Amino acid sequence: MKKNGIAGTDILIELLDQAFEKAAWHGPNLRGSVRGLKLDELLWKPAPKRHCVWDIILHTAYWKYIVYRKLTGAERGSFPRKPSNWPSLPDRPDKKSWDDDLSLLRAQHALLRNAVSDFPQSKLNQSAPKSKYRYVQFIYGAASHDLYHAGQIQLLKRLRKG
């Protein structure tokens, strides 16, 4: 933390990375929670109209994109999957389409990470346009979102095993 209470971008990047794929004290991060899962595990739902692991991964990719947009002012509508928030799974989910969607998640993380790295530290505590939230809250929220869903995935894996 800086003297004036604003978290520096370096610590925010570390937070994003630990929540996504770097080793951390808290246990599995988002990327680690799906490592080694097979197709049937990625697609399993605990009940009809509930989400599977694959759904959650697309959802987290989308929200990384949203925070990236908040930081950069990028135009809406450029996320490659539809619909918003909970994108549809491929019509024929297979290993290749999973690898593609995992690559999408990594790409969105890289875009967000770079946007945070380039973001002026002096603006972190300012509110984003058309929002009551500060930029730092969006960044911190993106990391928290990854961790929330990593825990959810861990729970789905245990529920599936019975």
C-alpha positions as CSV (number, residue, x, y, z in Angstrom):
1,M,0.0,0.0,0.0
2,K,1.1,3.5,-0.7
3,K,1.3,6.2,2.0
4,N,-1.9,7.7,0.7
5,G,-3.8,4.4,0.9
6,I,-3.8,3.7,-2.8
7,A,-2.7,0.2,-3.7
8,G,0.1,0.3,-6.3
9,T,-0.3,-1.4,-9.6
10,D,2.5,-3.8,-8.8
11,I,0.7,-5.3,-5.8
12,L,-2.6,-5.4,-7.8
13,I,-0.9,-7.4,-10.5
14,E,0.5,-9.8,-7.9
15,L,-3.0,-10.2,-6.5
16,L,-4.4,-10.9,-10.0
17,D,-1.7,-13.4,-10.8
18,Q,-2.0,-15.3,-7.5
19,A,-5.8,-15.5,-7.9
20,F,-5.3,-16.7,-11.5
21,E,-2.2,-18.9,-11.8
22,K,0.6,-18.2,-9.5
23,A,1.3,-20.1,-6.3
24,A,-0.3,-18.6,-3.2
25,W,-0.9,-19.5,0.4
26,H,-4.7,-19.8,0.0
27,G,-4.7,-23.0,-2.1
28,P,-5.8,-23.6,-5.6
29,N,-6.2,-20.6,-7.8
30,L,-8.5,-20.4,-10.8
31,R,-6.1,-22.0,-13.3
32,G,-5.0,-24.7,-10.8
33,S,-8.6,-25.6,-10.1
34,V,-9.1,-26.9,-13.6
35,R,-5.7,-28.4,-14.2
36,G,-6.0,-32.0,-15.4
37,L,-9.8,-32.1,-15.6
38,K,-11.3,-34.4,-18.2
39,L,-14.1,-33.4,-20.5
40,D,-16.8,-35.2,-18.5
41,E,-15.6,-33.4,-15.4
42,L,-15.7,-30.0,-17.1
43,L,-19.3,-30.6,-18.3
44,W,-20.8,-32.2,-15.2
45,K,-23.6,-30.2,-13.5
46,P,-24.9,-30.9,-10.0
47,A,-28.5,-30.3,-11.2
48,P,-30.3,-29.2,-14.3
49,K,-30.0,-25.4,-15.0
50,R,-26.9,-25.2,-12.9
51,H,-23.4,-24.3,-14.1
52,C,-20.6,-26.7,-15.0
53,V,-16.9,-25.9,-14.6
54,W,-16.6,-25.0,-18.3
55,D,-19.4,-22.4,-17.9
56,I,-17.6,-20.9,-15.0
57,I,-14.3,-20.6,-16.9
58,L,-16.1,-18.7,-19.7
59,H,-17.9,-16.5,-17.2
60,T,-14.5,-15.6,-15.5
61,A,-13.0,-14.8,-18.9
62,Y,-15.9,-12.5,-19.6
63,W,-15.5,-10.6,-16.3
64,K,-11.8,-10.1,-16.9
65,Y,-12.8,-8.5,-20.2
66,I,-15.3,-6.2,-18.4
67,V,-12.6,-4.9,-16.0
68,Y,-10.2,-4.5,-18.9
69,R,-12.8,-2.4,-20.6
70,K,-13.3,-0.3,-17.5
71,L,-9.6,0.4,-17.3
72,T,-9.0,1.1,-21.0
73,G,-12.2,2.5,-22.2
74,A,-12.4,-0.2,-24.9
75,E,-15.7,-0.5,-26.8
76,R,-18.4,-2.9,-25.8
77,G,-19.1,-5.9,-27.8
78,S,-15.6,-7.2,-28.6
79,F,-15.7,-10.3,-26.3
80,P,-15.5,-13.2,-28.7
81,R,-18.2,-15.3,-27.1
82,K,-21.9,-14.8,-26.7
83,P,-24.1,-14.2,-24.8
84,S,-22.7,-11.8,-22.2
85,N,-21.8,-12.9,-18.7
86,W,-22.5,-16.7,-19.2
87,P,-21.3,-17.4,-22.7
88,S,-22.7,-20.6,-24.3
89,L,-20.6,-23.7,-24.5
90,P,-19.6,-24.9,-28.0
91,D,-22.3,-26.9,-29.8
92,R,-19.9,-29.9,-29.7
93,P,-17.7,-29.6,-26.7
94,D,-14.5,-31.4,-27.2
95,K,-10.8,-31.3,-26.1
96,K,-9.9,-28.7,-28.8
97,S,-12.8,-26.4,-27.9
98,W,-11.8,-26.6,-24.2
99,D,-8.2,-25.8,-25.1
100,D,-9.5,-22.8,-27.1
101,D,-11.6,-21.6,-24.3
102,L,-8.8,-22.0,-21.8
103,S,-6.6,-20.0,-24.2
104,L,-9.4,-17.3,-24.2
105,L,-9.2,-17.2,-20.4
106,R,-5.5,-16.8,-20.5
107,A,-5.7,-14.1,-23.2
108,Q,-8.2,-12.1,-21.2
109,H,-6.1,-12.4,-18.1
110,A,-3.0,-11.1,-20.1
111,L,-5.1,-8.2,-21.5
112,L,-6.3,-7.3,-18.0
113,R,-2.8,-7.7,-16.5
114,N,-1.3,-5.4,-19.1
115,A,-4.1,-2.8,-18.6
116,V,-3.3,-2.7,-14.9
117,S,0.4,-2.4,-15.6
118,D,-0.2,0.5,-17.9
119,F,-2.9,2.2,-15.7
120,P,-1.8,5.4,-14.1
121,Q,-1.3,4.9,-10.4
122,S,-2.6,8.4,-9.8
123,K,-6.1,7.3,-11.1
124,L,-6.5,4.1,-9.1
125,N,-8.6,5.8,-6.4
126,Q,-10.8,7.6,-8.9
127,S,-14.3,6.4,-9.8
128,A,-14.7,4.8,-13.2
129,P,-17.0,6.6,-15.6
130,K,-20.7,5.8,-15.0
131,S,-19.8,3.9,-11.8
132,K,-19.8,4.4,-8.1
133,Y,-16.8,2.1,-7.9
134,R,-13.1,3.1,-8.0
135,Y,-10.7,1.6,-10.5
136,V,-8.8,-0.2,-7.7
137,Q,-12.1,-1.8,-6.6
138,F,-12.6,-3.3,-10.1
139,I,-9.1,-4.7,-10.2
140,Y,-9.3,-6.1,-6.7
141,G,-12.8,-7.4,-7.6
142,A,-11.4,-9.3,-10.6
143,A,-9.0,-11.2,-8.4
144,S,-11.7,-11.9,-5.8
145,H,-13.9,-13.1,-8.6
146,D,-11.3,-15.6,-9.7
147,L,-10.9,-16.9,-6.2
148,Y,-14.6,-17.2,-5.6
149,H,-15.0,-19.3,-8.7
150,A,-11.9,-21.3,-8.0
151,G,-13.5,-22.3,-4.7
152,Q,-16.8,-23.1,-6.5
153,I,-14.9,-25.3,-9.0
154,Q,-13.3,-27.2,-6.1
155,L,-16.7,-27.7,-4.6
156,L,-18.1,-29.0,-7.9
157,K,-15.2,-31.5,-8.2
158,R,-16.0,-32.8,-4.7
159,L,-19.7,-33.0,-5.3
160,R,-19.2,-34.9,-8.5
161,K,-17.1,-37.6,-6.6
162,G,-20.0,-38.0,-4.2
